[in-house]
Amino acid sequence: MNLPSLPHRDNMIDRRSEAWKPPIFRPDGGTVAAILASLRRFLDLQAASIWGDLKSLLPHCNGTVLDVGCGAQPYRSLLRSSVRYIGIDRSTAAEEFGYQVPDTRYYEGTVWPIDDASIDTVMATETLEHVVRPEVFLAEARRVLRPGGWLLLTVPFAARWHYIPYDYWRFTPSGLASLLCDAGFGRPTVYARGNEVTVACYKVMALILMLLLGDLRPAPWKWGARVCGVLLAPLLIGLAVIGGWSLRSRGGSDCLGYTLIAPFPGQVLRDPLKDCG
Ligand SMILES: C[S@@+](CC[C@H](N)C(=O)[O-])C[C@H]1O[C@@H](n2cnc3c(N)ncnc32)[C@H](O)[C@@H]1O
């Protein structure tokens, strides 16, 4: 059978590379790394928005925190020193995402190397969209949580297709609530990170960063793009300031992503983001 096709358009399923991608996170390590991470957050509104929310939420964690799909463990330093941290990731993390980090338990398959009912907080930042079967992942989260524990997720919404092809989903608040309900969690609280202004700033900033850092071919295109990028650098800084400021909004129906908190079944959760202002 001959299927119809659209002219001048790629079949995206064949795509295996990205025009440009931001550098991956590095584990915490000294003053220079901290300065670079702050600079990254100034220019990367996604990173800034997640950091801002987790800075408010993670100090509320007690006991044992499990970070699933932990990558470079970029938020570990936000936990109190009394917390026991366990980072786990899939054995494919190095090959597919570039992460190979000490003090991480790498595992194969879908069953986490963690005992039942042994964890106080399960966190997974920017991971659920990379999981082919989110319902299996959430069932594991429920299995390992202790009564009284909670789940903390961040997921992107207005974000490009990244780590191609290992980026499978975008979630909405109602979609997340439905997935969590099916997994047996209590009613989640879902916070939007930013609003329409944040998204507009983020997208234009991404274009300028692509001109500055992207690997365009052939070489004359690349250097032309670099010159344009340098000329647009003042706009980049202005958008970073406006976008950063817009992250203080209550959240819009277009946003960079969502931060979600869900209680272990049957538990009523205090609202940590509201409680700490
Ligand atoms: C975009 S990285 C995020 C890393 C880190 N959590 C962060 O916020 O920087 C996605 C991570 O999800 C992990 N991952 C992908 N599929 C997974 C799965 N089915 N279960 C657990 N982790 C998974 C990857 O190995 C990778 O470390």
The ligand as a Gaussian input file, in Angstrom:
#p B3LYP/6-31G(d) Opt

LIG

0 1
 C       17.234000      14.416000      31.396000
 S       18.038000      13.284000      32.449000
 C       17.648000      14.008000      34.044000
 C       18.708000      13.716000      35.052000
 C       18.518000      14.383000      36.418000
 N       17.369000      13.823000      37.106000
 C       18.407000      15.887000      36.284000
 O       17.399000      16.460000      36.699000
 O       19.361000      16.508000      35.773000
 C       16.970000      11.884000      32.397000
 C       17.414000      10.757000      33.285000
 O       16.386000       9.765000      33.303000
 C       16.990000       8.499000      33.308000
 N       16.013000       7.501000      32.839000
 C       15.606000       7.277000      31.570000
 N       14.699000       6.271000      31.556000
 C       14.529000       5.872000      32.832000
 C       13.730000       4.870000      33.466000
 N       12.900000       4.111000      32.771000
 N       13.808000       4.749000      34.805000
 C       14.630000       5.555000      35.520000
 N       15.415000       6.518000      34.988000
 C       15.366000       6.670000      33.655000
 C       18.184000       8.683000      32.395000
 O       19.158000       7.662000      32.554000
 C       18.679000      10.070000      32.805000
 O       19.618000      10.030000      33.842000

